[in-house]
Amino acid sequence: MRSIRAVDMVASSFEHLDIQAFEEVLACNIKDVIADFCLADADIIRFYADNQLHGNMDEMLTSSAELFFKGETLSYGHVAHVRTVRGDQSCVVLNMEFVHDSVTVLFQLIFGDYHIGVKISRVLLDPAFKRSDFNPSSFARIVSSARLRPLPPRFQSSYCLAESVRH
């Protein structure tokens, strides 16, 4: 796991942020990574999570992310577990990190039987980044600039801007 040298935690002020909007931006931008990761057999993913085979899980997620994101922008957080919900239904939960520019986002990818979800746990900002300037649109620009190729139009939400600044 990587982190920014000095950070300002935004997670404590989630009540001031529309966290669902940030989750939507992140989910839109990693759909292609998730789609590539889901090409692996679900039983293998569950086996790796059950047996804490973090090296194997990291290898799979890294190979999926490197097709769409720069460097180690999107990485596995080396925590995975299988959670049972509502009787026999279970889901695999993977901790992930997004680190780019002045933003670090710690989040979970949740793979259920019939759905996939993104849940942001913590947002960390470099102190030089003005917290008041951090909103879903600025986050969309940051995530978009971390991608190797622009986000496909079919994955875009109202926050995932088509003409985001890239660098």
BAKE-220661 format. One record per residue (C-alpha): chain; residue in three letters; x, z, y. Coordinates in pm, 1 decimal. Example, Ala and Ser with C-alpha at 12.3 -4.5 7.8 and 13.67 -1.06 7.14 Angstrom:
residues 2
   kette   rest          X          Z          Y
       A    ALA     1230.0      780.0     -450.0
       A    SER     1367.0      714.0     -106.0
This chain:
residues 167
   kette   rest          X          Z          Y
       A    MET        0.0        0.0        0.0
       A    ARG      124.7      -87.6      345.9
       A    SER       35.2       74.6      672.7
       A    ILE       88.4       31.9     1044.4
       A    ARG      354.3      258.5     1199.3
       A    ALA      133.0      451.4     1442.4
       A    VAL     -239.7      413.6     1416.3
       A    ASP     -555.9      525.0     1581.2
       A    MET     -838.4      602.8     1342.6
       A    VAL    -1166.9      437.4     1424.5
       A    ALA    -1343.7      565.4     1112.6
       A    SER    -1429.0      895.1     1280.7
       A    SER    -1634.0      706.5     1538.8
       A    PHE    -1837.2      492.2     1296.6
       A    GLU    -2153.1      601.6     1473.8
       A    HIS    -2038.2      389.3     1769.4
       A    LEU    -1968.6       87.4     1548.4
       A    ASP    -2212.8     -128.4     1358.3
       A    ILE    -2021.1      -85.3     1033.0
       A    GLN    -2252.1     -325.5      848.9
       A    ALA    -2151.6     -601.1     1091.1
       A    PHE    -1783.1     -535.5     1018.0
       A    GLU    -1855.5     -535.8      643.8
       A    GLU    -2038.5     -867.9      681.9
       A    VAL    -1740.7    -1021.0      864.1
       A    LEU    -1501.0     -900.8      596.6
       A    ALA    -1728.3    -1007.9      309.8
       A    CYS    -1775.8    -1357.0      457.5
       A    ASN    -1402.8    -1405.0      492.9
       A    ILE    -1311.1    -1293.1      142.0
       A    LYS    -1585.6    -1473.7      -52.1
       A    ASP    -1342.8    -1739.2     -170.2
       A    VAL    -1095.4    -1471.6     -284.2
       A    ILE    -1372.8    -1294.6     -473.4
       A    ALA    -1489.8    -1622.6     -627.9
       A    ASP    -1138.1    -1695.6     -752.1
       A    PHE    -1097.2    -1339.0     -883.8
       A    CYS    -1430.7    -1364.4    -1066.7
       A    LEU    -1297.0    -1655.9    -1271.7
       A    ALA    -1121.8    -1390.3    -1480.3
       A    ASP    -1314.9    -1250.7    -1773.5
       A    ALA    -1527.3     -949.8    -1666.0
       A    ASP    -1423.4     -759.3    -1978.9
       A    ILE    -1057.6     -796.4    -1882.7
       A    ILE    -1124.4     -667.1    -1531.2
       A    ARG    -1319.7     -371.5    -1674.6
       A    PHE    -1040.7     -303.9    -1929.8
       A    TYR     -776.1     -299.2    -1654.6
       A    ALA     -988.7      -62.1    -1444.0
       A    ASP    -1072.2      168.0    -1739.4
       A    ASN     -709.0      190.7    -1848.0
       A    GLN     -561.2      215.2    -1497.1
       A    LEU     -351.3      -98.9    -1544.5
       A    HIS     -282.2     -131.6    -1172.6
       A    GLY        6.4     -376.4    -1210.3
       A    ASN     -217.7     -620.4    -1395.7
       A    MET     -503.7     -575.8    -1147.3
       A    ASP     -262.0     -617.7     -855.8
       A    GLU     -126.6     -939.5    -1007.8
       A    MET     -477.3    -1085.7    -1045.2
       A    LEU     -587.8     -990.9     -693.8
       A    THR     -261.9    -1104.8     -535.7
       A    SER     -286.3    -1445.5     -700.7
       A    SER     -646.1    -1481.6     -577.1
       A    ALA     -566.5    -1368.4     -221.0
       A    GLU     -249.7    -1576.9     -177.2
       A    LEU     -454.5    -1895.4     -201.2
       A    PHE     -652.2    -1807.1      111.4
       A    PHE     -464.6    -1543.1      316.7
       A    LYS     -121.0    -1521.3      477.3
       A    GLY      148.7    -1309.1      312.6
       A    GLU       27.7     -971.7      196.6
       A    THR     -258.6     -953.5      442.8
       A    LEU     -513.0     -875.9      172.2
       A    SER     -392.0     -646.6     -103.9
       A    TYR     -501.0     -421.9     -388.4
       A    GLY     -498.4      -49.7     -307.3
       A    HIS     -393.6       55.3     -661.5
       A    VAL     -715.7      243.6     -730.1
       A    ALA     -981.2      111.2     -967.2
       A    HIS    -1255.5      276.6    -1164.4
       A    VAL    -1573.6      199.6    -1350.5
       A    ARG    -1879.1      380.7    -1221.7
       A    THR    -2203.4      410.4    -1417.9
       A    VAL    -2522.5      378.0    -1218.3
       A    ARG    -2885.0      397.7    -1328.5
       A    GLY    -2854.4      437.9    -1702.1
       A    ASP    -2656.6      162.4    -1868.1
       A    GLN    -2566.0      -33.4    -1555.3
       A    SER    -2208.9        5.5    -1439.1
       A    CYS    -1985.7     -136.0    -1171.4
       A    VAL    -1613.4     -179.1    -1117.6
       A    VAL    -1484.9      -43.0     -786.6
       A    LEU    -1149.6     -163.5     -649.7
       A    ASN     -977.9      -17.9     -344.0
       A    MET     -840.5     -289.0     -114.5
       A    GLU     -651.7     -320.1      214.5
       A    PHE     -663.5     -575.6      491.2
       A    VAL     -364.7     -551.2      728.1
       A    HIS     -315.3     -803.2     1007.6
       A    ASP     -210.1     -785.1     1371.4
       A    SER     -307.7     -443.0     1498.8
       A    VAL     -585.5     -369.3     1247.5
       A    THR     -579.0     -205.8      904.2
       A    VAL     -904.3     -189.1      708.7
       A    LEU     -930.9       15.7      389.9
       A    PHE    -1229.8      -92.2      185.9
       A    GLN    -1380.3     -109.2     -159.3
       A    LEU    -1486.9     -416.4     -353.6
       A    ILE    -1778.5     -325.1     -577.7
       A    PHE    -1852.8     -554.3     -872.4
       A    GLY    -2193.6     -478.7    -1022.2
       A    ASP    -2377.2     -655.7    -1300.8
       A    TYR    -2579.0     -863.0    -1053.8
       A    HIS    -2412.4     -811.1     -716.8
       A    ILE    -2080.0     -779.6     -537.6
       A    GLY    -2040.3     -555.4     -235.7
       A    VAL    -1790.0     -460.7       32.5
       A    LYS    -1779.0     -105.0      166.1
       A    ILE    -1540.4      -20.9      450.1
       A    SER    -1390.5      326.3      413.4
       A    ARG    -1159.9      341.8      713.3
       A    VAL    -1050.5      128.6     1007.3
       A    LEU     -711.9      193.0     1166.4
       A    LEU     -603.9       39.0     1496.1
       A    ASP     -260.2       12.7     1651.4
       A    PRO     -258.1      235.5     1965.3
       A    ALA     -184.2      -69.6     2182.9
       A    PHE     -518.7     -222.9     2078.4
       A    LYS     -800.7     -107.5     2304.5
       A    ARG    -1070.5       56.7     2097.1
       A    SER    -1333.8      -66.5     2345.1
       A    ASP    -1228.3     -427.0     2268.6
       A    PHE    -1284.4     -379.1     1895.8
       A    ASN    -1618.5     -530.1     1791.9
       A    PRO    -1742.7     -757.0     1509.9
       A    SER    -1649.7    -1074.5     1702.5
       A    SER    -1293.7     -960.0     1774.8
       A    PHE    -1262.1     -847.3     1413.5
       A    ALA    -1386.0    -1192.0     1300.4
       A    ARG    -1112.8    -1354.4     1511.9
       A    ILE     -847.1    -1125.2     1360.7
       A    VAL     -959.2    -1187.2     1001.8
       A    SER     -989.8    -1560.2     1067.9
       A    SER     -634.6    -1573.9     1206.7
       A    ALA     -509.4    -1413.2      882.5
       A    ARG     -650.2    -1695.6      671.0
       A    LEU     -438.1    -1993.3      563.7
       A    ARG     -731.8    -2231.9      608.4
       A    PRO    -1045.3    -2196.9      820.5
       A    LEU    -1343.2    -2028.9      663.1
       A    PRO    -1570.9    -2283.6      492.5
       A    PRO    -1893.0    -2329.4      694.2
       A    ARG    -2109.3    -2218.8      400.1
       A    PHE    -1942.7    -1873.2      412.1
       A    GLN    -1984.3    -1813.3      785.1
       A    SER    -2210.8    -1549.0      931.9
       A    SER    -2309.6    -1511.0     1295.4
       A    TYR    -1998.8    -1293.6     1342.7
       A    CYS    -1761.2    -1535.8     1164.1
       A    LEU    -1690.2    -1767.0     1451.2
       A    ALA    -1619.3    -2128.9     1366.2
       A    GLU    -1364.4    -2182.2     1642.7
       A    SER    -1172.3    -1855.9     1617.4
       A    VAL     -827.6    -1840.3     1765.7
       A    ARG     -566.5    -1896.6     1493.7
       A    HIS     -197.9    -1806.5     1507.1
